[in-house]
Amino acid sequence: MMTAETYILSLQIAVCAFVYVVLLTEPYKIFGDLYAFLEPRLPWWLFKPLMGCEVCVAGQLSLWIYLYQNYAHYDINHFAGHVFFICLTIITTHIITLSMKWLKNKSEN
Protein backbone atom coordinates (compact mmCIF):
# COMPACT_ATOMS: atom_id res chain seq x y z
CA MET A 1 0.00 0.00 0.00
CA MET A 2 1.25 3.44 -0.92
CA THR A 3 1.46 5.76 2.06
CA ALA A 4 2.17 9.48 2.21
CA GLU A 5 5.76 8.65 3.12
CA THR A 6 6.09 6.64 -0.10
CA TYR A 7 4.94 9.60 -2.20
CA ILE A 8 7.32 11.91 -0.36
CA LEU A 9 10.19 9.46 -0.89
CA SER A 10 9.39 9.36 -4.60
CA LEU A 11 9.57 13.16 -4.75
CA GLN A 12 12.84 13.17 -2.81
CA ILE A 13 14.40 10.65 -5.18
CA ALA A 14 13.22 12.66 -8.20
CA VAL A 15 14.72 15.88 -6.85
CA CYS A 16 18.01 14.19 -5.95
CA ALA A 17 18.28 12.55 -9.37
CA PHE A 18 17.61 15.86 -11.11
CA VAL A 19 20.14 17.78 -9.01
CA TYR A 20 22.76 15.05 -9.40
CA VAL A 21 22.47 14.60 -13.16
CA VAL A 22 21.49 18.04 -14.42
CA LEU A 23 23.13 20.46 -12.00
CA LEU A 24 26.13 18.71 -10.45
CA THR A 25 27.52 17.21 -13.67
CA GLU A 26 27.87 20.54 -15.47
CA PRO A 27 31.42 21.65 -16.28
CA TYR A 28 33.25 23.01 -13.22
CA LYS A 29 30.72 21.49 -10.81
CA ILE A 30 31.53 18.71 -8.34
CA PHE A 31 30.84 15.82 -10.77
CA GLY A 32 31.69 17.66 -13.98
CA ASP A 33 35.11 16.08 -14.38
CA LEU A 34 33.77 12.61 -13.64
CA TYR A 35 31.03 13.12 -16.23
CA ALA A 36 33.57 14.23 -18.84
CA PHE A 37 35.81 11.26 -18.00
CA LEU A 38 33.11 8.58 -18.08
CA GLU A 39 30.96 9.74 -20.99
CA PRO A 40 33.36 8.74 -23.79
CA ARG A 41 34.54 5.58 -22.01
CA LEU A 42 31.29 3.87 -21.03
CA PRO A 43 28.68 2.44 -23.37
CA TRP A 44 25.46 4.47 -23.40
CA TRP A 45 23.45 1.71 -21.69
CA LEU A 46 25.75 1.89 -18.67
CA PHE A 47 26.44 5.62 -18.67
CA LYS A 48 22.80 6.75 -18.73
CA PRO A 49 21.70 5.02 -15.49
CA LEU A 50 24.89 6.15 -13.74
CA MET A 51 24.85 9.86 -14.57
CA GLY A 52 23.78 10.55 -18.13
CA CYS A 53 20.00 10.76 -17.77
CA GLU A 54 18.05 12.10 -14.80
CA VAL A 55 15.04 9.89 -15.54
CA CYS A 56 17.26 6.79 -15.79
CA VAL A 57 19.01 7.61 -12.51
CA ALA A 58 15.66 8.23 -10.79
CA GLY A 59 14.34 4.89 -12.06
CA GLN A 60 17.40 3.02 -10.82
CA LEU A 61 17.31 4.72 -7.43
CA SER A 62 13.61 4.05 -6.97
CA LEU A 63 14.02 0.41 -8.03
CA TRP A 64 16.72 -0.32 -5.49
CA ILE A 65 15.48 1.90 -2.64
CA TYR A 66 11.99 0.36 -2.73
CA LEU A 67 13.46 -3.12 -2.82
CA TYR A 68 15.79 -2.30 0.09
CA GLN A 69 12.99 -0.84 2.20
CA ASN A 70 10.62 -3.76 1.60
CA TYR A 71 13.11 -6.63 1.37
CA ALA A 72 12.06 -8.38 4.59
CA HIS A 73 8.45 -8.79 3.50
CA TYR A 74 8.71 -8.47 -0.28
CA ASP A 75 6.57 -10.93 -2.24
CA ILE A 76 4.56 -11.01 -5.46
CA ASN A 77 1.90 -8.80 -3.87
CA HIS A 78 4.44 -5.97 -3.59
CA PHE A 79 5.35 -6.14 -7.26
CA ALA A 80 2.57 -3.84 -8.51
CA GLY A 81 3.37 -1.29 -5.79
CA HIS A 82 7.04 -1.52 -6.72
CA VAL A 83 6.32 -0.85 -10.40
CA PHE A 84 3.99 2.02 -9.48
CA PHE A 85 6.65 3.56 -7.23
CA ILE A 86 9.21 3.43 -10.03
CA CYS A 87 6.77 4.95 -12.53
CA LEU A 88 5.75 7.66 -10.07
CA THR A 89 9.37 8.61 -9.49
CA ILE A 90 10.13 8.66 -13.23
CA ILE A 91 7.14 10.85 -14.07
CA THR A 92 7.93 13.19 -11.17
CA THR A 93 11.50 13.55 -12.42
CA HIS A 94 10.22 14.25 -15.92
CA ILE A 95 7.85 16.94 -14.59
CA ILE A 96 10.73 18.56 -12.69
CA THR A 97 12.89 18.51 -15.82
CA LEU A 98 10.16 20.04 -17.99
CA SER A 99 9.41 22.66 -15.33
CA MET A 100 13.04 23.69 -15.08
CA LYS A 101 13.35 23.93 -18.87
CA TRP A 102 10.21 26.07 -18.98
CA LEU A 103 11.56 28.34 -16.22
CA LYS A 104 14.89 28.66 -18.01
CA ASN A 105 13.19 29.60 -21.30
CA LYS A 106 10.89 32.00 -19.48
CA SER A 107 13.82 33.78 -17.82
CA GLU A 108 15.71 34.07 -21.13
CA ASN A 109 12.81 35.80 -22.90
C-alpha positions as CSV (number, residue, x, y, z in Angstrom):
1,M,0.0,0.0,0.0
2,M,1.2,3.4,-0.9
3,T,1.5,5.8,2.1
4,A,2.2,9.5,2.2
5,E,5.8,8.6,3.1
6,T,6.1,6.6,-0.1
7,Y,4.9,9.6,-2.2
8,I,7.3,11.9,-0.4
9,L,10.2,9.5,-0.9
10,S,9.4,9.4,-4.6
11,L,9.6,13.2,-4.8
12,Q,12.8,13.2,-2.8
13,I,14.4,10.6,-5.2
14,A,13.2,12.7,-8.2
15,V,14.7,15.9,-6.9
16,C,18.0,14.2,-5.9
17,A,18.3,12.5,-9.4
18,F,17.6,15.9,-11.1
19,V,20.1,17.8,-9.0
20,Y,22.8,15.0,-9.4
21,V,22.5,14.6,-13.2
22,V,21.5,18.0,-14.4
23,L,23.1,20.5,-12.0
24,L,26.1,18.7,-10.5
25,T,27.5,17.2,-13.7
26,E,27.9,20.5,-15.5
27,P,31.4,21.6,-16.3
28,Y,33.3,23.0,-13.2
29,K,30.7,21.5,-10.8
30,I,31.5,18.7,-8.3
31,F,30.8,15.8,-10.8
32,G,31.7,17.7,-14.0
33,D,35.1,16.1,-14.4
34,L,33.8,12.6,-13.6
35,Y,31.0,13.1,-16.2
36,A,33.6,14.2,-18.8
37,F,35.8,11.3,-18.0
38,L,33.1,8.6,-18.1
39,E,31.0,9.7,-21.0
40,P,33.4,8.7,-23.8
41,R,34.5,5.6,-22.0
42,L,31.3,3.9,-21.0
43,P,28.7,2.4,-23.4
44,W,25.5,4.5,-23.4
45,W,23.4,1.7,-21.7
46,L,25.8,1.9,-18.7
47,F,26.4,5.6,-18.7
48,K,22.8,6.8,-18.7
49,P,21.7,5.0,-15.5
50,L,24.9,6.1,-13.7
51,M,24.8,9.9,-14.6
52,G,23.8,10.6,-18.1
53,C,20.0,10.8,-17.8
54,E,18.1,12.1,-14.8
55,V,15.0,9.9,-15.5
56,C,17.3,6.8,-15.8
57,V,19.0,7.6,-12.5
58,A,15.7,8.2,-10.8
59,G,14.3,4.9,-12.1
60,Q,17.4,3.0,-10.8
61,L,17.3,4.7,-7.4
62,S,13.6,4.1,-7.0
63,L,14.0,0.4,-8.0
64,W,16.7,-0.3,-5.5
65,I,15.5,1.9,-2.6
66,Y,12.0,0.4,-2.7
67,L,13.5,-3.1,-2.8
68,Y,15.8,-2.3,0.1
69,Q,13.0,-0.8,2.2
70,N,10.6,-3.8,1.6
71,Y,13.1,-6.6,1.4
72,A,12.1,-8.4,4.6
73,H,8.4,-8.8,3.5
74,Y,8.7,-8.5,-0.3
75,D,6.6,-10.9,-2.2
76,I,4.6,-11.0,-5.5
77,N,1.9,-8.8,-3.9
78,H,4.4,-6.0,-3.6
79,F,5.4,-6.1,-7.3
80,A,2.6,-3.8,-8.5
81,G,3.4,-1.3,-5.8
82,H,7.0,-1.5,-6.7
83,V,6.3,-0.9,-10.4
84,F,4.0,2.0,-9.5
85,F,6.6,3.6,-7.2
86,I,9.2,3.4,-10.0
87,C,6.8,4.9,-12.5
88,L,5.8,7.7,-10.1
89,T,9.4,8.6,-9.5
90,I,10.1,8.7,-13.2
91,I,7.1,10.9,-14.1
92,T,7.9,13.2,-11.2
93,T,11.5,13.5,-12.4
94,H,10.2,14.3,-15.9
95,I,7.9,16.9,-14.6
96,I,10.7,18.6,-12.7
97,T,12.9,18.5,-15.8
98,L,10.2,20.0,-18.0
99,S,9.4,22.7,-15.3
100,M,13.0,23.7,-15.1
101,K,13.4,23.9,-18.9
102,W,10.2,26.1,-19.0
103,L,11.6,28.3,-16.2
104,K,14.9,28.7,-18.0
105,N,13.2,29.6,-21.3
106,K,10.9,32.0,-19.5
107,S,13.8,33.8,-17.8
108,E,15.7,34.1,-21.1
109,N,12.8,35.8,-22.9
